Amino acid sequence: MGAPADLAPDEARARLLARIRREFDIAEDTLDIAGYALRFIRVADPNAVLDEVCRLETLREQGVAPRRELHVPYWAAVWESGVAVSEHLARRAETAPLAGVRTLDLGCGMGMAGAAMAMFGAQVTLGDIDTAALLFARLNTLPWAERCHVARCDWRGEDLPGPFDLIVGADVLYEVSQWPYIEAFARRRLAAGGALILGEPGRPTAKGFQAWLEALGWTVSADRARAGEMDVNIYEARPRA
């Protein structure tokens, strides 16, 4: 996904940016992740992406096939959970270093959590169902391209090469119907002793998630992380033997 791996970094970045700009207006931020600067390219206007998906869906109904599979573009926004999970990972890395750890950013969107893990030395796979999101995820992890892999993944049944020592999801719990798929995916792909870390911004629909996961045989600890004006729930879970 994205520019060929054998290109020089500057050329790979230029090609990816050119490809992305054919479809999206972009903005660049420098994020402060626990005192570390993370350069991050994002969609400038998420609402414009949603409008375009709606337009393409209308055309599809009229018989005009879209260039890619259409999904609600949740990926196009920078969610508070992504920032909070990245901050949590930075603090966690102080006592549990990420260097060489096999990690997965599940439902990665534009790749914020995955880029943060790469910045701290992890081997990172970034997976999302929307291939447009993966263009941004690839771009945002280019500084660590030698240990980052970007791939399309539908957690409802598809797998990614693993196993993983750490599976991370930032704001993937918004639909209760998806919880069983996420739990099953994590159980299949976690390495022995591995952990699942999920950020959730306190939506009413997710209120019972911790108890639900514990009832399925997981040990779950909960923490809170601040992102802007929002407190985000951070769940860290491991399957019980």
Residue pairs with C-beta under 8 A, 6 or more apart in sequence:
1 131
1 134
1 135
1 138
1 150
1 151
1 152
2 12
2 16
2 19
2 134
2 135
2 138
2 139
2 150
3 11
3 12
3 13
3 15
3 16
3 19
3 138
4 12
5 12
5 145
7 15
9 142
9 143
9 145
12 142
12 145
13 139
13 142
16 135
16 138
16 139
16 142
17 26
17 41
17 139
19 135
20 26
20 41
20 135
20 136
20 139
23 132
24 43
24 44
24 49
24 132
25 43
25 44
25 45
25 48
26 41
26 42
26 43
26 44
27 41
27 42
27 43
27 44
28 39
28 40
28 41
28 42
29 39
29 40
29 42
30 37
30 38
30 39
30 40
31 37
31 38
31 39
31 40
31 83
31 86
31 112
32 38
33 83
33 86
33 87
33 90
33 116
33 119
34 87
34 90
34 91
35 90
36 90
36 119
38 86
38 112
38 115
38 116
38 119
39 140
39 143
40 78
40 110
40 112
40 115
40 140
41 110
41 136
41 139
41 140
42 78
42 110
42 136
43 49
43 76
43 77
43 110
43 136
46 73
46 76
46 77
49 73
49 76
49 132
50 72
50 73
50 76
53 70
53 71
53 72
53 73
56 66
56 70
57 66
57 70
59 66
60 66
60 70
68 130
68 131
68 132
69 129
69 130
69 131
71 129
71 130
73 130
73 132
74 109
74 171
74 174
75 109
75 110
75 128
75 130
75 132
75 133
75 136
76 109
76 110
76 132
76 133
78 110
78 112
79 109
79 170
79 171
79 201
80 171
80 201
80 227
80 228
80 230
80 232
81 170
81 171
81 199
81 200
81 201
81 227
81 232
82 109
82 112
82 113
82 170
82 171
82 199
83 112
83 227
83 228
84 170
84 199
84 201
84 225
84 226
84 227
84 230
84 232
84 234
85 113
85 116
85 168
85 169
85 170
85 197
85 198
85 199
85 225
85 232
85 234
86 112
86 113
86 116
86 170
87 225
87 226
87 227
88 197
88 199
88 223
88 225
88 234
89 98
89 113
89 116
89 117
89 120
89 168
89 197
90 116
90 120
93 120
97 120
97 121
98 117
98 120
98 121
98 122
98 166
99 120
99 121
99 122
100 121
100 122
100 123
101 117
101 121
101 122
101 123
101 165
101 166
102 122
102 123
102 125
102 162
102 163
102 164
102 165
102 166
102 191
103 114
103 117
103 122
103 123
103 124
103 125
103 164
103 165
103 166
103 167
103 168
104 124
104 125
104 126
104 127
104 160
104 162
104 164
104 166
104 167
104 168
104 189
105 111
105 113
105 114
105 117
105 124
105 125
105 126
105 127
105 137
105 168
105 169
105 170
106 127
106 153
106 155
106 167
106 168
106 169
106 172
106 182
106 185
106 186
107 127
107 128
107 129
107 155
107 169
107 170
107 171
107 172
108 114
108 126
108 127
108 128
108 133
108 134
108 137
108 150
109 128
109 133
109 136
109 137
109 170
110 133
110 136
110 137
110 140
111 126
111 133
111 136
111 137
111 138
111 139
111 140
111 141
111 150
112 140
112 170
113 168
113 170
114 124
114 125
114 126
114 137
114 140
114 141
114 148
114 168
115 137
115 140
115 141
115 144
117 124
117 166
117 168
118 124
118 141
118 143
118 144
118 147
118 148
119 143
119 144
122 147
122 166
123 147
123 148
124 141
124 144
124 147
124 148
124 149
125 148
125 149
125 150
125 151
125 160
125 161
125 162
125 164
126 134
126 137
126 138
126 141
126 148
126 149
126 150
126 151
127 150
127 151
127 152
127 153
127 155
127 160
128 134
128 137
128 152
128 153
129 152
129 153
129 154
129 155
131 152
134 150
134 151
134 152
137 150
138 150
141 148
141 150
149 161
151 160
153 159
153 160
155 178
155 181
155 182
155 185
156 178
156 181
157 181
159 185
159 188
159 189
160 189
162 189
162 190
162 191
163 189
163 190
163 191
163 194
164 189
164 190
164 191
164 194
165 190
165 191
165 193
165 194
165 195
166 194
166 195
166 197
167 185
167 186
167 189
167 190
167 194
167 195
167 196
167 197
168 196
168 197
168 198
169 182
169 196
169 197
169 198
169 199
170 198
170 199
171 199
171 200
171 201
172 178
172 182
172 198
173 179
173 182
173 198
173 200
173 203
173 205
173 206
173 209
174 203
174 205
174 206
175 205
176 205
176 206
179 209
179 212
179 213
182 198
183 213
183 216
183 218
186 196
186 237
187 239
190 196
190 239
193 238
194 238
195 236
195 237
195 238
196 218
196 235
196 236
196 237
196 238
197 234
197 235
197 236
197 237
198 209
198 234
198 235
198 237
199 225
199 232
199 233
199 234
199 235
200 206
200 209
200 232
200 233
200 235
201 230
201 232
201 233
202 230
202 231
202 232
202 233
206 233
209 235
210 220
210 222
210 235
213 220
213 235
213 237
214 220
217 239
217 240
218 237
218 238
218 239
218 240
219 237
219 238
219 239
219 240
220 235
220 236
220 237
221 235
221 236
221 237
222 233
222 234
222 235
222 236
223 233
223 234
223 236
224 231
224 232
224 233
224 234
225 231
225 232
225 234
226 232
